Amino acid sequence: MAPGKPFVYCEGAPSWNPTTYIADTALHERAEALLASDNLQSAIAVSFSLPPPRRDPYVYHAIVSVTLPKVQHVVSLGRHNGLHSCPNPPAPQARPSETNAHPAPASPRPDIDAYLSIFDPSTSTPSALKTFLSNAKKGSVRAEIASYLLSKRYLHPSLSTTLTIPKHSKKASNKLPPNPYLTFLSWSARNLEWAGPSPSSSLAGNRAHHVLPILMHHFGCACPTHEALSILRILAAGREVLDMGSGGGFWTFMLRLYGVRVSAVDNAQSAWRVTWVSDTIIADGVEYLRKRGKRKQSHKNANSDLDPEEAVLLLVYPIVGGALAGGTEGGFTRAMLDAYTGDTLAVVGTQNRNGYTGFRGESMDEYMERERSGEGWVKVVQIALPSFPGKDEALFVFQRGARAPDKEKEMEKEKDAGVAGDGGENENTGKSSSNDNKEGT
């Protein structure tokens, strides 16, 4: 939203309201039916009350600049000119010299559906992960993806029971809030024939499909899940969450639906077509945190820099910076941590080293261990999020002070840990306790 312009939730659709939209079950069903026929343009248009294409000049700027009709045309081309190749890794058995000679393999639909089931609120995540691996053919792309996701998943041993989110029955009286982003992201995985990230998928480079800018502008850079939102609610423990660099505010919007108090803070340097909340605080994040910390210290006359009552700091897709982007590489995240006086940090970003978020060449947990462990920060959560084809997103949570688990006890518990999680899985290592590797899809 440009300064001085009247606020609207959606550029080009002044009547659209996120609260009305999220409650419209019939509209969600209509969008799903359109997506089932690969009509992304109409699904977006009906969901956000957009004008007809000829009267909608909006250009979506992201990795590339596109219009909605242009993206629909690209979708209609399917695999033509390798349009489905960029997110898919070469076959595991292919030699390096062969990777450019053969098109990247498309994942079978059952593998894609099995990957997406991991993020379905009606499934147990540990059980879905185990099934994803156990039904994979040895040496297949699915086996590589499943092993990778399991190896990355981490819940601290002292919190694994508290943070293992039970599956939510679709027949339950307490209905979960709809998550339209998950609906659109699931369609993109099926349409682009992608069954999840793996070490090989990074070989495709930092390329993306034309669909990505549409999803980023309407929802955001990363998709929340029931598990992620529930974990943040539990760890907030009644405290406020500061969604710093909130962008369009979709994470703020969804967390509020889950009963979490959230303040969205953003400097408004980036423009998004959709803004999900109307009360974003326009401010420089570092200055906001510093002023907030000084006010609280003055009020409490506290001697310690660490404030256990301070809000949870949430960074969704923190920018890397440096080079053409300006500033110092990793400067945004470093400055936020330097200014933050609380004890719980949540970061949504890449869990590989592709340099999309935070730092170039290392993941958030690697940075925290290397540079911040001396400040008492302990990783307590790392869970995969549903990722746009070619990406590899996760939620990380770190704690320090009284809320941080004891490191010595952590080592003892990890040494003694056997089965922790549903379906015979070790929640803390991501390794299955069973060697049953069934031949399947």
FENPE-V308229 format. One record per backbone hydrogen bond with DSSP energy under -0.5 kcal/mol. CO is the residue of the C=O (numbers start at 1). NH is the residue of the N-H. If there is no record, write none. Layout:
co:CO nh:NH
co:CO nh:NH
This chain:
co:2 nh:5
co:9 nh:275
co:10 nh:13
co:13 nh:16
co:17 nh:21
co:18 nh:22
co:19 nh:23
co:21 nh:24
co:23 nh:25
co:24 nh:28
co:25 nh:29
co:26 nh:30
co:27 nh:31
co:28 nh:32
co:29 nh:33
co:30 nh:34
co:31 nh:35
co:32 nh:36
co:33 nh:37
co:34 nh:37
co:34 nh:39
co:35 nh:38
co:38 nh:40
co:39 nh:43
co:40 nh:44
co:41 nh:45
co:42 nh:46
co:43 nh:47
co:44 nh:48
co:45 nh:50
co:52 nh:55
co:53 nh:56
co:55 nh:57
co:58 nh:60
co:59 nh:61
co:60 nh:62
co:60 nh:66
co:64 nh:62
co:64 nh:66
co:66 nh:60
co:67 nh:71
co:68 nh:72
co:69 nh:73
co:70 nh:74
co:71 nh:75
co:72 nh:76
co:73 nh:77
co:74 nh:77
co:75 nh:78
co:77 nh:80
co:79 nh:82
co:80 nh:83
co:82 nh:85
co:82 nh:86
co:85 nh:88
co:89 nh:105
co:91 nh:94
co:95 nh:98
co:95 nh:99
co:96 nh:99
co:98 nh:101
co:98 nh:102
co:108 nh:111
co:108 nh:112
co:109 nh:113
co:110 nh:114
co:111 nh:115
co:112 nh:116
co:113 nh:117
co:114 nh:118
co:115 nh:118
co:116 nh:119
co:117 nh:120
co:120 nh:123
co:121 nh:168
co:123 nh:125
co:124 nh:128
co:125 nh:129
co:126 nh:130
co:127 nh:131
co:128 nh:132
co:129 nh:133
co:130 nh:134
co:131 nh:135
co:133 nh:136
co:134 nh:438
co:135 nh:441
co:137 nh:140
co:140 nh:144
co:141 nh:145
co:142 nh:146
co:143 nh:147
co:144 nh:148
co:145 nh:149
co:146 nh:150
co:147 nh:151
co:148 nh:152
co:149 nh:153
co:154 nh:382
co:156 nh:159
co:156 nh:160
co:159 nh:163
co:160 nh:164
co:163 nh:165
co:167 nh:169
co:169 nh:172
co:173 nh:175
co:179 nh:182
co:179 nh:183
co:180 nh:184
co:181 nh:185
co:182 nh:186
co:183 nh:187
co:184 nh:188
co:185 nh:189
co:186 nh:190
co:187 nh:191
co:188 nh:192
co:189 nh:194
co:190 nh:193
co:193 nh:107
co:198 nh:201
co:198 nh:202
co:199 nh:202
co:200 nh:203
co:201 nh:204
co:202 nh:205
co:205 nh:207
co:209 nh:212
co:210 nh:214
co:211 nh:214
co:211 nh:215
co:212 nh:216
co:213 nh:217
co:214 nh:218
co:215 nh:219
co:215 nh:220
co:217 nh:274
co:222 nh:224
co:225 nh:229
co:226 nh:230
co:227 nh:231
co:228 nh:232
co:229 nh:233
co:230 nh:234
co:231 nh:235
co:232 nh:236
co:233 nh:237
co:233 nh:238
co:236 nh:239
co:240 nh:312
co:241 nh:243
co:241 nh:263
co:242 nh:244
co:242 nh:314
co:243 nh:246
co:243 nh:265
co:244 nh:316
co:246 nh:249
co:248 nh:276
co:248 nh:277
co:249 nh:253
co:250 nh:254
co:251 nh:255
co:252 nh:256
co:253 nh:257
co:254 nh:258
co:255 nh:260
co:256 nh:259
co:260 nh:262
co:261 nh:241
co:262 nh:264
co:263 nh:243
co:264 nh:281
co:265 nh:245
co:265 nh:246
co:266 nh:283
co:273 nh:11
co:280 nh:282
co:281 nh:266
co:281 nh:283
co:284 nh:288
co:285 nh:289
co:286 nh:290
co:287 nh:291
co:288 nh:292
co:289 nh:293
co:290 nh:294
co:291 nh:295
co:292 nh:296
co:293 nh:297
co:294 nh:298
co:295 nh:299
co:296 nh:300
co:297 nh:301
co:297 nh:302
co:305 nh:307
co:306 nh:308
co:307 nh:310
co:312 nh:242
co:312 nh:314
co:313 nh:315
co:313 nh:346
co:314 nh:244
co:314 nh:316
co:315 nh:317
co:315 nh:348
co:318 nh:358
co:320 nh:330
co:320 nh:331
co:322 nh:325
co:323 nh:326
co:326 nh:322
co:328 nh:331
co:330 nh:334
co:331 nh:335
co:332 nh:336
co:333 nh:337
co:334 nh:338
co:335 nh:339
co:336 nh:340
co:341 nh:307
co:343 nh:400
co:344 nh:313
co:345 nh:398
co:346 nh:315
co:347 nh:349
co:347 nh:396
co:348 nh:317
co:349 nh:394
co:350 nh:364
co:357 nh:359
co:359 nh:361
co:363 nh:367
co:364 nh:368
co:365 nh:369
co:366 nh:370
co:367 nh:371
co:367 nh:372
co:368 nh:372
co:368 nh:373
co:372 nh:375
co:372 nh:377
co:373 nh:376
co:378 nh:399
co:380 nh:156
co:381 nh:397
co:382 nh:154
co:383 nh:395
co:386 nh:223
co:388 nh:391
co:392 nh:351
co:393 nh:385
co:394 nh:349
co:394 nh:396
co:395 nh:383
co:396 nh:347
co:397 nh:380
co:397 nh:381
co:398 nh:345
co:399 nh:378
co:400 nh:403
co:401 nh:404
co:406 nh:410
co:407 nh:411
co:408 nh:412
co:409 nh:413
co:410 nh:414
co:411 nh:415
co:412 nh:416
co:413 nh:417
co:418 nh:420
co:420 nh:427
co:421 nh:424
co:422 nh:425
co:424 nh:433
co:425 nh:420
co:425 nh:427
co:426 nh:429
co:426 nh:430
co:431 nh:426
co:435 nh:437
co:436 nh:438
co:438 nh:440
